[in-house]
Amino acid sequence: MPITAPLRRAMLLAAMLPSLAMAQEPQVMRLEATTAEVGIEIDGNLLGNWQLDPNSYPRDIALPVEKAEPSTICFLNETQRACADFIPNQSRPLEIAFKGARIATVIRAQRNTPPAVFDAAYQAAYRGKTVVEVPEVYELVNIAIAISPFGQGDRDMVYHDSPYYAAVQTHFAPFVDHPLIKRVDAMLRQDRMDYFSFKMNGYAFVFDAEGRIVRSPVYDRTGFAGSLDNAVLPYLEDLQDFANVSSFRAFYREHQDLYKKQIRFFDHEAQVARISSWLGERFPSVKPYDGVKIVFSPLVAYNQSLTTLEANGYRELQPHVNYPYGANRGLTPQGAAIERSAILFTEMNHGFINPVAEKYREQIAKALTDRPAWADDTKAPGNYPGAEALFDEYMNWALVSLYYRDLMTDQDFAISHAAVVDNMQNGRGFLRFAAFDAELLRLYAARKPGQTIEDLYPAMLDWVAAQ
């Protein structure tokens, strides 16, 4: 069986987190791999298959265990096995020899707890609804990022060109040497990708009636789906002190009008229900989501992420997005609203394209063996390691073209579509996006009655493989 999406995302997130030290030097697990597919087995049950990629290898992998007693975790390749017993929170080094290289990582066992508790009251309140929020602790986390020296120097991470950013810098300037800001800055300098798990998990905390930052009554963690850690927890004491000394809560209250104004864009202009309907109709095999929570900060620049949470028979789609400042002046008001909604569309659609791509993992890997021809990894593609992640991002923005084609006038489409293609190929470094996008548009226009976008995947992969 292929590795599950939650496990793959857990591996990606764990690669962003420091491994846990042990009191004694643990025994190294070693595996001689002759093929790229490594099975992962826990207590005799196959969790999934891990596709080795020497160019993208996580340094730390958290795997779920269900009991306090030792669980046996094995890595399998052909006739070879590497097994060891783990108790929760125990770590062991793993070394895999593959294609002449020895690749090392750390395996960590972690108790598998639900990411959320969606009780009957929660489900009654949110089922079938879309909620847009600038959450309080989440905004506190984003402010800490924005005033760090790293955030001040990274315009792709933090949006600098707004009055709100200026107000943040003015209000919080006296606190830039606070221990929290120093720790956040060090974290981002060590690995910029840690930004996502740190920011996203801010949504799993709230202020209580006494002004203390506490765990959410709903969410245990809100990082990438399948992750087992909450990246904010180690910073909680410093986060509380920073909120207190900086009068953060007063600042947050003073800017409610701005937050509400930006929320109104998503509520009224972006037409989330239309996006959900469009995606659901074109990806009918994907189980519908019960509710949507759109989470954002006015400080976030050109990055978005998505998590999905499932518990108590309830599925939640949770895009973490940026506010789309500005609009293309050549568009009609209707076209501009559709174009500005693309930042939301490109996260919501991952909840649909990713499950479909998993069915074609082997074909994707074979079709994209010549990665340098498709990706300039010094640019954005470097954030999408592995063939499947690269293909998903190609498909992600090619779907924007289809969405524009269905909803825009011809004149608006010509303007917005040209901007997408130019940004993806020349700006972001997806080197064959223009051709990929054109082929998907052709297949979509020529589809037979009843055919969905899902049905176009085999033909699209045949085209990719032929390039």
C-alpha positions as semicolon CSV with decimal commas, in nm:
position;residue;x (nm);y (nm);z (nm)
1;M;0,000;0,000;0,000
2;P;0,127;0,355;-0,060
3;I;0,226;0,570;0,232
4;T;-0,068;0,768;0,363
5;A;-0,091;1,145;0,328
6;P;-0,100;1,197;0,707
7;L;0,218;0,993;0,748
8;R;0,395;1,177;0,466
9;R;0,300;1,511;0,617
10;A;0,409;1,392;0,960
11;M;0,746;1,309;0,806
12;L;0,764;1,654;0,645
13;L;0,673;1,831;0,966
14;A;0,905;1,617;1,177
15;A;1,186;1,721;0,946
16;M;1,129;2,074;1,077
17;L;1,151;1,976;1,444
18;P;1,456;1,902;1,662
19;S;1,505;1,538;1,758
20;L;1,471;1,437;2,121
21;A;1,783;1,359;2,319
22;M;1,807;1,032;2,512
23;A;1,985;0,962;2,835
24;Q;2,186;0,682;2,675
25;E;2,316;0,643;2,321
26;P;2,052;0,426;2,148
27;Q;2,134;0,143;1,912
28;V;2,133;0,243;1,546
29;M;1,876;0,077;1,321
30;R;2,031;-0,009;0,983
31;L;1,867;-0,109;0,655
32;E;2,023;-0,197;0,320
33;A;1,769;-0,080;0,061
34;T;1,779;-0,211;-0,296
35;T;1,463;-0,029;-0,407
36;A;1,323;0,315;-0,327
37;E;1,016;0,179;-0,148
38;V;1,049;0,113;0,225
39;G;0,760;-0,030;0,420
40;I;0,683;0,096;0,771
41;E;0,531;-0,154;1,010
42;I;0,415;-0,098;1,368
43;D;0,332;-0,402;1,582
44;G;0,288;-0,615;1,272
45;N;0,054;-0,372;1,096
46;L;0,173;-0,207;0,775
47;L;0,137;0,168;0,818
48;G;0,236;0,243;0,460
49;N;0,525;0,267;0,217
50;W;0,788;0,539;0,224
51;Q;0,930;0,644;-0,112
52;L;1,298;0,723;-0,054
53;D;1,429;1,044;-0,204
54;P;1,799;1,105;-0,129
55;N;1,751;1,473;-0,218
56;S;1,474;1,518;0,038
57;Y;1,527;1,316;0,350
58;P;1,371;1,411;0,685
59;R;1,611;1,431;0,976
60;D;1,341;1,337;1,225
61;I;1,029;1,123;1,179
62;A;0,757;1,093;1,441
63;L;0,555;0,770;1,415
64;P;0,233;0,701;1,604
65;V;0,212;0,430;1,872
66;E;-0,111;0,332;2,042
67;K;0,003;0,211;2,386
68;A;0,233;0,291;2,677
69;E;0,405;-0,048;2,651
70;P;0,681;-0,107;2,393
71;S;0,574;-0,113;2,029
72;T;0,786;-0,277;1,759
73;I;0,859;-0,049;1,465
74;C;1,009;-0,208;1,154
75;F;1,139;-0,073;0,825
76;L;1,113;-0,319;0,536
77;N;1,276;-0,339;0,194
78;E;1,252;-0,653;-0,017
79;T;1,380;-0,926;0,221
80;Q;1,556;-0,683;0,457
81;R;1,411;-0,569;0,791
82;A;1,531;-0,324;1,057
83;C;1,324;-0,346;1,376
84;A;1,340;-0,204;1,728
85;D;1,111;-0,161;2,026
86;F;0,993;0,187;2,117
87;I;0,798;0,332;2,406
88;P;0,625;0,670;2,362
89;N;0,873;0,960;2,327
90;Q;1,166;0,725;2,267
91;S;1,402;0,797;1,976
92;R;1,647;0,582;1,781
93;P;1,875;0,661;1,487
94;L;1,794;0,497;1,153
95;E;2,049;0,463;0,875
96;I;1,941;0,351;0,529
97;A;2,195;0,261;0,263
98;F;2,050;0,342;-0,079
99;K;2,213;0,405;-0,417
100;G;2,560;0,429;-0,269
101;A;2,464;0,680;-0,002
102;R;2,399;0,633;0,368
103;I;2,112;0,848;0,478
104;A;2,057;0,909;0,848
105;T;1,748;1,019;1,032
106;V;1,597;0,980;1,379
107;I;1,283;0,779;1,443
108;R;1,066;0,897;1,730
109;A;0,768;0,712;1,871
110;Q;0,488;0,933;1,989
111;R;0,156;0,847;2,146
112;N;-0,115;0,882;1,886
113;T;-0,378;1,124;2,015
114;P;-0,658;1,282;1,810
115;P;-0,568;1,627;1,671
116;A;-0,900;1,766;1,793
117;V;-1,214;1,689;1,986
118;F;-1,519;1,769;1,778
119;D;-1,795;1,705;2,029
120;A;-2,168;1,717;1,955
121;A;-2,193;2,086;2,044
122;Y;-1,904;2,178;1,814
123;Q;-2,048;1,977;1,526
124;A;-2,390;2,134;1,571
125;A;-2,234;2,482;1,569
126;Y;-2,004;2,441;1,266
127;R;-2,129;2,160;1,041
128;G;-2,193;2,290;0,692
129;K;-2,044;2,630;0,771
130;T;-1,738;2,832;0,677
131;V;-1,583;3,049;0,946
132;V;-1,312;3,311;0,881
133;E;-1,092;3,422;1,171
134;V;-0,795;3,633;1,276
135;P;-0,750;3,442;1,603
136;E;-0,594;3,619;1,900
137;V;-0,306;3,389;1,996
138;Y;-0,247;3,315;1,628
139;E;-0,200;3,689;1,570
140;L;0,035;3,705;1,868
141;V;0,250;3,436;1,707
142;N;0,250;3,623;1,375
143;I;0,355;3,945;1,546
144;A;0,647;3,765;1,710
145;I;0,755;3,644;1,366
146;A;0,706;3,988;1,207
147;I;0,922;4,181;1,455
148;S;1,203;3,926;1,458
149;P;1,507;4,032;1,256
150;F;1,441;3,739;1,024
151;G;1,081;3,845;0,965
152;Q;1,187;4,206;0,911
153;G;1,420;4,088;0,637
154;D;1,190;3,838;0,464
155;R;0,923;4,002;0,250
156;D;0,796;3,667;0,124
157;M;0,719;3,558;0,480
158;V;0,584;3,884;0,625
159;Y;0,386;4,146;0,433
160;H;0,567;4,478;0,489
161;D;0,370;4,720;0,275
162;S;0,065;4,789;0,488
163;P;-0,019;5,045;0,757
164;Y;-0,088;4,752;0,989
165;Y;0,270;4,625;0,955
166;A;0,396;4,974;1,036
167;A;0,170;4,988;1,342
168;V;0,302;4,651;1,459
169;Q;0,662;4,763;1,424
170;T;0,593;5,088;1,611
171;H;0,402;4,934;1,899
172;F;0,629;4,634;1,953
173;A;0,968;4,795;1,878
174;P;1,059;4,826;2,249
175;F;1,029;4,447;2,285
176;V;1,243;4,319;1,998
177;D;1,505;4,196;2,245
178;H;1,255;3,990;2,440
179;P;1,361;3,623;2,484
180;L;1,066;3,508;2,273
181;I;1,176;3,715;1,974
182;K;1,533;3,593;2,003
183;R;1,417;3,231;2,014
184;V;1,181;3,277;1,718
185;D;1,456;3,443;1,518
186;A;1,698;3,158;1,593
187;M;1,437;2,901;1,495
188;L;1,371;3,065;1,158
189;R;1,742;3,104;1,083
190;Q;1,803;2,738;1,156
191;D;1,523;2,625;0,925
192;R;1,287;2,866;0,751
193;M;1,034;2,587;0,701
194;D;0,974;2,577;1,077
195;Y;0,769;2,891;1,017
196;F;0,469;2,689;0,900
197;S;0,432;2,455;1,195
198;F;0,498;2,738;1,442
199;K;0,247;2,975;1,285
200;M;-0,023;2,717;1,221
201;N;-0,013;2,572;1,572
202;G;-0,084;2,915;1,715
203;Y;-0,448;2,839;1,637
204;A;-0,447;2,562;1,900
205;F;-0,425;2,815;2,187
206;V;-0,659;3,074;2,338
207;F;-0,658;3,329;2,617
208;D;-0,865;3,224;2,918
209;A;-1,073;3,457;3,139
210;E;-0,766;3,544;3,347
211;G;-0,558;3,635;3,042
212;R;-0,351;3,318;3,044
213;I;-0,260;3,143;2,719
214;V;-0,402;2,791;2,744
215;R;-0,463;2,494;2,518
216;S;-0,773;2,519;2,300
217;P;-1,068;2,314;2,425
218;V;-1,105;2,187;2,067
219;Y;-0,759;2,150;1,912
220;D;-0,457;1,958;2,037
221;R;-0,253;2,070;1,735
222;T;-0,322;2,249;1,407
223;G;-0,001;2,190;1,211
224;F;0,012;1,984;0,894
225;A;-0,224;1,685;0,883
226;G;-0,067;1,378;1,037
227;S;0,179;1,570;1,254
228;L;0,198;1,458;1,615
229;D;0,362;1,766;1,768
230;N;0,252;2,116;1,861
231;A;0,544;2,343;1,772
232;V;0,423;2,632;1,991
233;L;0,428;2,440;2,319
234;P;0,803;2,487;2,390
235;Y;0,755;2,865;2,356
236;L;0,445;2,900;2,571
237;E;0,602;3,062;2,878
238;D;0,790;3,319;2,671
239;L;0,481;3,381;2,459
240;Q;0,278;3,459;2,770
241;D;0,540;3,697;2,907
242;F;0,573;3,876;2,574
243;A;0,195;3,921;2,555
244;N;0,192;4,066;2,905
245;V;0,484;4,310;2,882
246;S;0,392;4,434;2,532
247;S;0,022;4,494;2,604
248;F;-0,057;4,273;2,308
249;R;-0,422;4,222;2,400
250;A;-0,486;4,597;2,399
251;F;-0,322;4,623;2,056
252;Y;-0,536;4,336;1,929
253;R;-0,855;4,501;2,056
254;E;-0,761;4,833;1,896
255;H;-0,735;4,672;1,552
256;Q;-1,064;4,482;1,546
257;D;-1,205;4,706;1,272
258;L;-0,920;4,611;1,040
259;Y;-0,956;4,241;1,114
260;K;-1,332;4,257;1,050
261;K;-1,284;4,446;0,724
262;Q;-1,041;4,185;0,592
263;I;-1,264;3,901;0,711
264;R;-1,550;4,052;0,508
265;F;-1,351;3,999;0,188
266;F;-1,339;3,624;0,247
267;D;-1,698;3,613;0,369
268;H;-1,851;3,804;0,077
269;E;-1,617;3,855;-0,220
270;A;-1,411;3,533;-0,228
271;Q;-1,730;3,321;-0,229
272;V;-1,593;3,023;-0,038
273;A;-1,909;2,822;-0,099
274;R;-1,855;2,854;-0,474
275;I;-1,496;2,731;-0,442
276;S;-1,608;2,434;-0,231
277;S;-1,884;2,344;-0,475
278;W;-1,657;2,374;-0,779
279;L;-1,393;2,147;-0,624
280;G;-1,641;1,895;-0,489
281;E;-1,809;1,850;-0,827
282;R;-1,478;1,797;-1,005
283;F;-1,327;1,564;-0,744
284;P;-1,624;1,342;-0,653
285;S;-1,415;1,062;-0,496
286;V;-1,292;1,292;-0,218
287;K;-1,506;1,259;0,092
288;P;-1,679;1,592;0,160
289;Y;-1,559;1,809;0,445
290;D;-1,806;1,884;0,721
291;G;-1,681;2,236;0,794
292;V;-1,422;2,492;0,688
293;K;-1,217;2,724;0,909
294;I;-1,020;2,990;0,720
295;V;-0,741;3,124;0,940
296;F;-0,526;3,424;0,848
297;S;-0,322;3,718;0,972
298;P;-0,287;4,059;0,803
299;L;0,089;4,011;0,849
300;V;0,128;3,700;0,634
301;A;0,283;3,761;0,293
302;Y;0,311;3,517;0,004
303;N;0,267;3,183;0,174
304;Q;-0,025;2,961;0,255
305;S;-0,069;2,617;0,406
306;L;-0,347;2,370;0,472
307;T;-0,434;2,119;0,737
308;T;-0,721;1,874;0,757
309;L;-0,846;1,740;1,089
310;E;-1,067;1,439;1,144
311;A;-1,210;1,325;1,477
312;N;-1,540;1,211;1,623
313;G;-1,681;1,148;1,277
314;Y;-1,624;1,510;1,167
315;R;-1,384;1,634;0,898
316;E;-1,256;1,994;0,896
317;L;-1,070;2,169;0,617
318;Q;-0,850;2,444;0,758
319;P;-0,665;2,672;0,513
320;H;-0,407;2,909;0,665
321;V;-0,380;3,192;0,414
322;N;-0,274;3,551;0,362
323;Y;-0,493;3,852;0,293
324;P;-0,479;3,943;-0,079
325;Y;-0,366;4,305;-0,075
326;G;-0,420;4,488;-0,402
327;A;-0,584;4,383;-0,728
328;N;-0,506;4,380;-1,097
329;R;-0,632;4,717;-1,223
330;G;-0,710;4,584;-1,568
331;L;-0,985;4,354;-1,439
332;T;-1,353;4,410;-1,391
333;P;-1,462;4,418;-1,025
334;Q;-1,597;4,064;-1,062
335;G;-1,276;3,943;-1,221
336;A;-1,065;4,110;-0,955
337;A;-1,262;3,937;-0,677
338;I;-1,211;3,598;-0,844
339;E;-0,838;3,661;-0,892
340;R;-0,793;3,773;-0,531
341;S;-0,968;3,456;-0,413
342;A;-0,693;3,246;-0,575
343;I;-0,487;3,249;-0,253
344;L;-0,775;3,070;-0,083
345;F;-0,854;2,846;-0,379
346;T;-0,495;2,721;-0,399
347;E;-0,509;2,599;-0,041
348;M;-0,859;2,456;-0,042
349;N;-0,785;2,259;-0,355
350;H;-0,501;2,071;-0,183
351;G;-0,772;1,902;0,019
352;F;-0,889;1,752;-0,312
353;I;-0,588;1,713;-0,543
354;N;-0,359;1,556;-0,283
355;P;-0,583;1,253;-0,212
356;V;-0,622;1,193;-0,586
357;A;-0,248;1,221;-0,653
358;E;-0,182;0,953;-0,392
359;K;-0,353;0,701;-0,622
360;Y;-0,097;0,779;-0,892
361;R;0,218;0,800;-0,682
362;E;0,419;0,549;-0,885
363;Q;0,322;0,704;-1,219
364;I;0,411;1,053;-1,090
365;A;0,751;0,935;-0,969
366;K;0,829;0,778;-1,308
367;A;0,700;1,077;-1,504
368;L;0,910;1,332;-1,313
369;T;1,247;1,155;-1,297
370;D;1,416;1,451;-1,471
371;R;1,341;1,702;-1,196
372;P;1,587;1,974;-1,317
373;A;1,385;2,003;-1,637
374;W;1,073;2,082;-1,438
375;A;1,195;2,268;-1,130
376;D;1,442;2,541;-1,044
377;D;1,502;2,431;-0,687
378;T;1,679;2,756;-0,603
379;K;1,331;2,909;-0,617
380;A;0,988;2,797;-0,493
381;P;1,011;2,434;-0,613
382;G;1,275;2,377;-0,348
383;N;0,988;2,391;-0,098
384;Y;0,820;2,098;-0,272
385;P;1,063;1,807;-0,240
386;G;0,978;1,480;-0,409
387;A;0,795;1,412;-0,732
388;E;0,444;1,404;-0,586
389;A;0,475;1,738;-0,407
390;L;0,613;1,895;-0,725
391;F;0,331;1,752;-0,938
392;D;0,071;1,867;-0,687
393;E;0,195;2,225;-0,703
394;Y;0,190;2,219;-1,084
395;M;-0,167;2,088;-1,066
396;N;-0,254;2,333;-0,790
397;W;-0,202;2,640;-1,006
398;A;-0,314;2,479;-1,330
399;L;-0,648;2,429;-1,155
400;V;-0,655;2,804;-1,095
401;S;-0,651;2,843;-1,472
402;L;-0,950;2,608;-1,502
403;Y;-1,135;2,794;-1,227
404;Y;-1,068;3,127;-1,399
405;R;-1,175;2,981;-1,736
406;D;-1,508;2,869;-1,592
407;L;-1,592;3,190;-1,408
408;M;-1,425;3,487;-1,579
409;T;-1,509;3,678;-1,892
410;D;-1,272;3,616;-2,182
411;Q;-1,107;3,955;-2,127
412;D;-1,053;3,900;-1,755
413;F;-0,931;3,546;-1,817
414;A;-0,670;3,662;-2,068
415;I;-0,525;3,906;-1,813
416;S;-0,535;3,682;-1,506
417;H;-0,426;3,366;-1,684
418;A;-0,120;3,535;-1,835
419;A;-0,024;3,656;-1,487
420;V;-0,052;3,304;-1,341
421;V;0,164;3,150;-1,614
422;D;0,429;3,421;-1,592
423;N;0,448;3,402;-1,213
424;M;0,466;3,023;-1,201
425;Q;0,721;2,973;-1,477
426;N;0,936;3,286;-1,469
427;G;0,883;3,402;-1,113
428;R;0,850;3,088;-0,903
429;G;1,065;2,857;-1,117
430;F;0,824;2,584;-1,232
431;L;1,005;2,557;-1,561
432;R;0,744;2,380;-1,774
433;F;0,433;2,532;-1,625
434;A;0,317;2,707;-1,944
435;A;0,311;2,380;-2,137
436;F;0,163;2,183;-1,844
437;D;-0,110;2,442;-1,796
438;A;-0,193;2,451;-2,166
439;E;-0,227;2,073;-2,182
440;L;-0,460;2,059;-1,881
441;L;-0,672;2,339;-2,029
442;R;-0,690;2,143;-2,356
443;L;-0,793;1,820;-2,183
444;Y;-1,048;2,004;-1,971
445;A;-1,207;2,175;-2,272
446;A;-1,223;1,843;-2,461
447;R;-1,356;1,630;-2,176
448;K;-1,656;1,411;-2,242
449;P;-1,990;1,462;-2,067
450;G;-1,964;1,333;-1,713
451;Q;-1,584;1,337;-1,707
452;T;-1,427;1,507;-1,406
453;I;-1,082;1,651;-1,344
454;E;-1,000;1,327;-1,161
455;D;-1,059;1,141;-1,488
456;L;-0,796;1,355;-1,662
457;Y;-0,508;1,246;-1,437
458;P;-0,398;0,942;-1,645
459;A;-0,384;1,144;-1,967
460;M;-0,206;1,428;-1,792
461;L;0,055;1,192;-1,648
462;D;0,107;1,032;-1,990
463;W;0,175;1,379;-2,128
464;V;0,422;1,461;-1,847
465;A;0,607;1,133;-1,900
466;A;0,639;1,202;-2,274
467;Q;0,809;1,540;-2,230
